[in-house]
């Protein structure tokens, strides 16, 4: 009797670790494992990784599932991979990486960003649908050409992190629309590489890999990859996509009546649209479906602000979970509105709706009566106000949301989750599984025919674990505090730019 091939593997190549999960055709989680790997910063602002570390992590994940007893090879149907966006991996003519991968959070290309902004900003941002900054691939590629000309001349193709693993598994060089859309030389409307941008910056189109849909059956595990990984030779490999889009699919979003609210290191609001507005006031990625796009509105410091509060107030010798429980318990002692304290979480500048890297954080309203508990609650509330700020932009591009889904590490914090729901005035859903590895497994199921469509995969795999309801009373109270937050924001923006000016001596000259 032949066993049914019903097991699907999804892999997420993250910035600090890789994660794998295995699901069956009903969406049940069979196994989930992860492994960390290092980044390297040999110079200030540089952040690099060795692509070989991603592949070795992939192998280790497969080995760990085999050790756990979940890797029933005769039941495997397919594998698909999600990965961190915008990392620049250069492949030489010998089909080997010719330098470490430059990651999305590498900031060495500031001069190149300035050059792009001064030379062609309007056209680049209009074509790509995304603001230009150091996270983008284009300025990183220009940096390599300028500072490492021999490396640039020796480059056969550029790839993104998940594409490198696919290449190792199948020997095929290509990418998908979602990863391509983070490059800043991809035409977001035409959904193809922008020859206009490439020609303007004298970059050869030949460097860009073939673009295929995320659910494409890319190939199969080669004999060499089978020996290296332990996966069966001939196992179908499905394209996959960027971590952001695949995570969004993992929670069941595929139309513009749905909104994702992410409480992660950064905060984010996301939805799926079937048309784009111009000028673009958001991050925009091609989605898994043709003629669908994912809109992202990010706040830079969400859980990062909570982490800052933890490091500010608490000893590091306490265990991680204990500290955060103490913070929750203390914040509960403070009332809605934190006794008038207003926190602006601009610790890293801000994206939507201001797109201003010079914005600085602010804690307004302190007096002698305030306690640590008030400050902690103000931090939670400030991140919620920042999300509400970003939320206002959605009114221009998407309306009438019928469903809100919360994701990210912050959903484990019931108090913070309630505050965000109350500030936004929304009821939210929390699925059982929300990570990109799970979404990649779903994509593997579509590409291999286990699921007939995106909708079929969502119906079978996405299960709601719990719901959260906002308090109308708290919502009304927070509306009043948010109005104060907005008024003070104008002053914070003004003061931030004064404070970021040159030193006192230079200012004296200006006077």
C-alpha positions in Angstrom: 0.0 0.0 0.0 1.4 3.4 -1.0 1.5 6.1 1.6 -0.1 9.4 0.7 2.3 12.2 0.2 0.7 14.8 2.5 3.5 16.4 4.5 4.7 19.9 3.7 7.8 21.6 4.8 8.1 25.4 5.1 11.4 27.2 5.9 11.9 30.8 6.9 15.5 32.2 6.4 15.4 35.0 9.0 17.9 37.7 10.0 19.1 36.0 13.2 17.8 32.5 12.7 16.0 30.0 10.4 12.8 28.2 11.3 11.2 25.1 9.8 7.8 23.7 10.3 6.0 20.7 8.9 2.3 20.5 8.4 -0.1 18.0 6.9 -2.9 18.5 4.4 -5.3 19.7 7.1 -2.9 22.4 8.3 -2.0 20.6 11.5 1.5 21.4 12.9 3.5 18.2 12.9 6.9 19.7 13.9 8.6 23.1 14.4 12.3 23.7 14.9 14.7 26.7 14.7 18.4 27.4 14.7 20.4 30.6 15.1 23.3 31.9 13.1 25.5 35.0 13.4 25.7 38.3 11.5 29.0 40.0 11.0 29.8 43.7 11.4 33.5 44.2 10.4 32.9 48.0 10.0 30.4 50.4 11.5 27.0 50.1 9.8 28.0 46.9 8.0 25.8 43.8 8.6 26.7 40.7 6.6 26.0 37.0 6.6 27.7 34.1 4.9 25.1 32.4 2.6 26.7 29.1 3.4 25.4 29.6 7.0 21.8 29.7 5.7 22.3 26.4 3.8 24.0 24.7 6.8 21.1 26.0 8.9 18.6 24.5 6.4 20.5 21.1 6.7 20.5 21.3 10.5 16.7 22.0 10.5 16.0 18.9 8.3 18.3 16.8 10.5 16.5 18.0 13.7 13.1 17.1 12.3 14.5 13.6 11.4 15.9 13.3 14.9 12.5 14.3 16.3 10.9 11.5 14.2 8.6 13.7 12.2 10.5 13.5 8.9 8.6 10.7 7.2 10.4 11.0 3.8 8.0 8.8 1.9 5.1 11.1 2.9 6.8 14.4 1.9 4.9 16.3 -0.8 7.0 19.5 -1.2 9.1 22.2 0.4 9.0 26.0 0.0 11.1 28.8 1.5 10.4 32.3 2.8 13.2 34.7 3.6 14.4 38.1 4.8 14.0 40.7 2.1 16.5 42.9 0.3 19.7 41.0 1.3 22.1 41.2 -1.6 23.7 37.9 -2.5 26.0 37.9 -5.5 26.7 34.7 -7.5 29.8 34.4 -9.6 30.3 32.7 -12.9 31.4 29.6 -11.0 27.9 29.5 -9.4 29.4 30.3 -6.0 28.8 33.3 -3.8 31.6 35.7 -4.4 31.3 37.8 -1.2 29.2 37.7 2.0 25.6 38.7 1.6 24.8 42.4 2.5 21.7 42.3 4.7 18.6 44.6 4.6 19.7 46.4 7.8 23.2 47.2 6.5 23.6 51.0 6.3 26.9 51.4 4.5 25.2 52.7 1.3 24.1 56.1 2.7 26.0 58.0 0.0 24.4 55.9 -2.7 21.0 56.6 -1.2 21.7 60.3 -1.3 22.9 60.0 -4.9 19.6 58.2 -5.9 17.5 60.7 -4.0 19.2 63.7 -5.7 19.4 62.1 -9.2 16.1 60.4 -9.7 14.0 60.1 -6.5 10.6 60.9 -7.9 10.9 58.4 -10.8 12.4 55.6 -8.8 9.8 55.8 -6.0 7.0 56.1 -8.6 8.1 53.1 -10.5 8.9 50.9 -7.5 6.1 52.0 -5.2 8.5 52.3 -2.3 10.5 55.0 -0.5 14.2 55.0 -1.1 16.4 54.3 2.0 19.4 52.2 3.0 17.4 49.0 3.3 16.9 48.9 -0.4 18.9 46.6 -2.7 19.7 49.2 -5.4 22.0 51.4 -3.3 23.8 48.3 -2.0 24.4 47.2 -5.5 25.8 50.6 -6.5 28.0 50.5 -3.4 29.5 47.2 -4.5 30.1 48.5 -8.0 31.9 51.6 -6.6 33.9 50.0 -3.8 34.4 46.5 -5.1 34.6 46.8 -8.8 36.3 43.4 -9.4 33.5 41.7 -7.4 30.9 43.5 -9.5 32.6 42.5 -12.7 32.7 38.9 -11.6 29.0 38.7 -10.7 26.8 36.5 -12.8 23.5 37.1 -11.0 22.1 38.6 -7.8 19.8 36.6 -5.5 17.9 37.2 -2.3 18.4 34.9 0.7 15.6 32.4 0.0 16.6 32.2 -3.6 20.1 31.0 -2.7 18.6 28.0 -0.9 16.4 27.3 -3.8 19.4 27.5 -6.1 21.3 25.0 -3.9 18.4 22.6 -3.9 17.4 22.8 -7.6 20.4 24.5 -9.5 17.8 27.1 -10.8 18.5 30.8 -10.5 15.3 32.8 -10.1 13.2 34.8 -7.7 9.6 35.7 -7.1 7.6 38.9 -7.4 7.5 39.7 -3.7 11.2 39.6 -3.2 11.8 41.4 -6.4 9.5 44.2 -5.3 11.9 45.1 -2.4 14.8 45.7 -4.7 14.1 49.3 -5.9 14.6 48.3 -9.5 11.3 46.5 -10.0 8.3 48.0 -11.7 5.5 47.5 -9.2 2.7 48.1 -11.7 4.1 46.0 -14.6 5.5 43.4 -12.1 8.8 43.0 -13.9 12.4 44.4 -13.6 12.5 48.1 -14.5 14.8 48.5 -17.4 14.3 52.3 -17.1 15.9 52.3 -13.6 18.6 49.8 -14.5 19.5 51.7 -17.6 19.6 55.0 -15.7 22.1 53.6 -13.2 24.0 51.6 -15.9 23.2 48.2 -14.4 22.9 45.2 -16.7 19.5 43.5 -16.8 21.4 40.2 -17.0 22.2 40.5 -13.3 18.6 40.1 -12.4 17.2 36.6 -12.0 14.1 35.3 -13.7 10.9 36.2 -11.9 8.2 33.5 -11.3 5.0 33.4 -9.1 5.5 32.3 -5.5 3.5 29.2 -6.0 5.5 28.0 -9.0 6.9 24.5 -8.9 10.5 25.5 -9.3 12.1 22.1 -9.7 13.1 19.1 -7.5 15.8 18.4 -5.0 18.9 17.4 -7.0 21.0 14.3 -6.3 23.7 16.5 -4.7 21.3 18.4 -2.5 19.7 15.1 -1.5 23.0 13.9 -0.2 23.7 17.1 1.6 20.3 17.7 3.2 18.8 14.3 3.6 15.7 15.2 1.7 14.6 12.7 -1.0 15.9 13.3 -4.5 13.1 14.5 -6.7 11.2 16.2 -3.9 9.2 19.1 -5.4 10.6 22.6 -4.5 8.1 25.4 -4.7 9.3 29.0 -5.1 8.1 30.7 -1.9 8.5 34.4 -1.2 9.6 37.2 1.1 9.0 36.7 4.8 6.7 39.7 5.0 4.3 38.5 2.3 4.4 34.8 3.3 3.7 35.7 7.0 0.7 37.7 5.8 -0.6 34.7 3.8 0.0 32.5 6.8 -2.8 34.3 8.7 -5.2 34.2 5.8 -5.0 37.6 4.2 -5.8 37.7 0.5 -8.2 40.7 0.0 -8.6 44.3 1.1 -11.3 43.7 3.6 -8.7 42.2 5.9 -6.0 44.0 7.9 -2.9 42.7 9.7 -1.7 44.4 12.8 1.8 43.4 13.7 3.3 44.0 17.2 6.9 43.1 16.5 10.2 44.8 16.9 8.7 47.3 14.5 4.9 47.8 14.3 3.1 47.3 11.0 -0.3 47.5 9.4 -0.8 45.5 6.2 -3.6 44.8 3.8 -4.0 43.4 0.3 -5.2 45.7 -2.6 -6.1 45.2 -6.2 -5.0 48.7 -7.3 -2.3 51.2 -6.3 -2.6 54.9 -5.6 0.0 57.5 -6.5 2.0 59.0 -5.0 2.9 56.1 -2.9 2.7 56.7 0.9 3.6 53.2 2.0 5.7 50.2 1.4 4.3 48.1 -1.4 5.1 44.5 -2.3 3.8 42.2 -5.1 1.6 39.6 -3.5 1.1 35.9 -4.2 -1.8 36.5 -6.5 -1.4 38.3 -9.8 -2.5 41.9 -9.8 -2.6 41.9 -6.0 -0.3 44.0 -3.8 0.5 44.0 -0.1 0.5 47.5 1.5 2.7 47.9 4.6 2.6 50.9 6.9 5.4 50.6 9.4 6.2 52.2 12.7 9.9 51.8 13.5 9.9 51.2 17.2 7.1 49.0 18.6 8.4 46.1 20.7 11.7 47.9 20.4 10.2 50.6 22.7 9.1 48.0 25.2 12.5 46.5 25.1 14.0 49.9 25.8 11.8 50.3 28.8 12.8 46.9 30.1 16.5 47.7 29.8 15.9 51.1 31.4 14.1 50.0 34.5 15.0 46.4 35.2 18.1 44.4 36.1 19.4 42.1 33.5 19.8 39.2 35.9 16.1 38.5 35.9 14.8 36.0 33.5 13.2 37.3 30.3 9.6 36.2 31.0 9.7 37.4 34.6 10.7 41.0 33.6 7.9 41.3 31.1 5.4 40.0 33.6 6.6 42.6 36.1 6.1 45.3 33.5 2.6 44.1 32.7 1.7 43.9 36.4 3.0 47.4 37.0 1.3 48.9 34.0 -2.0 47.6 35.2 -1.6 49.9 38.3 -1.7 52.9 36.1 -5.1 54.1 34.6 -6.0 54.6 31.0 -4.0 57.6 29.8 -1.1 56.9 32.2 -2.0 59.9 34.4 -1.5 62.3 31.5 1.9 61.0 30.3 2.4 61.0 26.5 5.1 58.9 25.0 6.2 59.3 21.4 8.1 56.1 20.4 10.4 57.7 17.8 13.5 56.0 19.2 14.7 55.1 15.7 13.0 57.9 13.7 9.7 57.1 12.2 8.2 55.7 8.9 4.4 56.1 8.3 3.0 58.6 8.2 5.9 61.0 8.6 8.8 59.2 6.8 11.3 61.1 8.9 14.5 59.4 10.2 15.3 62.5 12.3 12.3 62.2 14.6 13.2 61.6 18.2 11.4 60.0 21.1 9.6 62.1 23.7 8.0 61.5 27.2 5.8 64.5 27.9 3.9 65.5 31.0 6.1 64.2 33.8 5.6 65.5 37.3 6.5 64.5 40.8 3.4 62.2 41.2 4.3 59.8 38.4 5.5 56.3 39.1 7.4 53.8 37.1 4.1 52.1 36.4 2.8 55.2 34.6 5.9 55.4 32.4 5.6 51.7 31.5 1.9 52.1 30.6 2.7 55.2 28.6 5.2 53.2 26.5 2.5 50.7 25.7 0.0 53.4 24.9 2.6 55.4 22.8 3.2 52.5 20.5 -0.6 52.1 20.0 -0.9 55.9 19.2 1.9 55.5 16.6 0.0 52.6 15.0 -3.1 54.7 14.9 -1.1 57.5 13.2 -0.2 55.0 10.5 -3.7 53.7 10.4 -5.0 57.1 9.2 -3.1 56.6 5.9 -5.2 53.5 5.1 -8.2 55.8 4.6 -6.7 56.9 1.3 -6.1 53.4 -0.1 -8.4 50.9 1.7 -11.6 51.2 3.6 -14.3 49.1 5.3 -12.0 46.5 6.9 -14.1 43.7 8.1 -11.4 41.6 9.8 -8.4 42.5 11.9 -5.7 39.9 12.7 -3.0 40.5 15.3 0.5 38.9 14.9 4.0 39.2 16.4 5.5 38.6 19.7 3.4 41.3 21.3 0.2 39.3 21.1 1.5 37.3 24.0 1.2 40.4 26.2 -2.6 40.5 26.9 -2.4 44.0 28.4 -0.5 45.6 25.5 -2.8 43.8 23.0 -5.9 45.2 24.8 -4.4 48.7 24.8 -3.8 48.5 21.0 -7.3 47.2 20.3 -8.8 49.9 22.5 -6.8 52.7 20.9 -7.6 51.6 17.4 -11.2 50.6 18.3 -11.1 47.2 16.6 -11.9 43.6 17.5 -9.1 41.3 16.5 -8.4 37.7 15.6 -5.3 35.7 16.8 -4.6 32.6 14.6 -2.9 29.5 16.0 0.1 29.9 13.7 1.4 33.2 12.4 5.0 32.8 11.2 6.5 32.8 7.7 7.6 29.2 8.0 4.0 28.1 8.4 3.0 30.2 5.4 5.8 28.7 3.3 4.4 25.2 4.1 1.0 26.4 2.8 2.7 27.7 -0.3 4.4 24.4 -0.8 1.0 22.8 -0.6 -0.4 25.0 -3.4 2.5 24.5 -5.7 2.4 20.7 -5.3 -1.3 20.5 -5.7 -2.2 19.5 -2.2 -4.3 22.7 -2.0 -6.2 23.8 -5.0 -5.8 27.5 -4.4 -4.8 30.2 -1.9 -8.4 30.2 -0.6 -8.3 26.4 -0.2 -5.0 26.6 1.7 -6.4 29.3 4.0 -9.6 27.4 4.6 -7.8 24.3 5.6 -4.8 25.7 7.5 -5.7 29.0 9.2 -7.4 28.4 12.5 -8.4 31.2 15.0 -7.0 30.5 18.5 -8.7 33.4 20.2 -10.4 36.8 19.7 -9.9 40.1 21.4 -12.6 42.8 21.8 -12.0 46.5 22.4 -13.7 48.5 25.2 -15.9 51.3 23.8 -15.4 53.2 27.0 -11.6 53.0 26.8 -11.7 53.8 23.1 -13.5 57.1 23.8 -11.0 57.9 26.5 -8.0 57.1 24.3 -9.5 59.2 21.5 -9.1 62.3 23.7 -5.5 61.3 24.7 -4.7 60.7 21.0 -5.8 64.2 20.1 -3.2 65.5 22.7 -0.6 63.1 21.3 -1.2 64.5 17.8 -0.9 68.1 18.9 2.3 67.4 20.8 3.7 65.5 17.8 3.9 68.7 15.9 6.1 70.1 18.6 8.2 66.9 18.8 8.9 67.0 15.0 10.0 70.6 15.3 12.2 70.0 18.3 13.7 66.9 16.8 15.1 68.7 13.9 16.4 71.5 16.1 18.1 68.9 18.3 19.6 67.0 15.3 21.3 70.2 13.9 25.0 70.7 14.1 26.8 71.4 17.4 26.7 74.6 19.4 29.6 76.2 17.6 28.0 75.7 14.2 24.7 77.1 15.5 26.4 80.1 16.8 27.8 80.8 13.3 24.2 80.6 12.0 23.0 83.2 14.5 
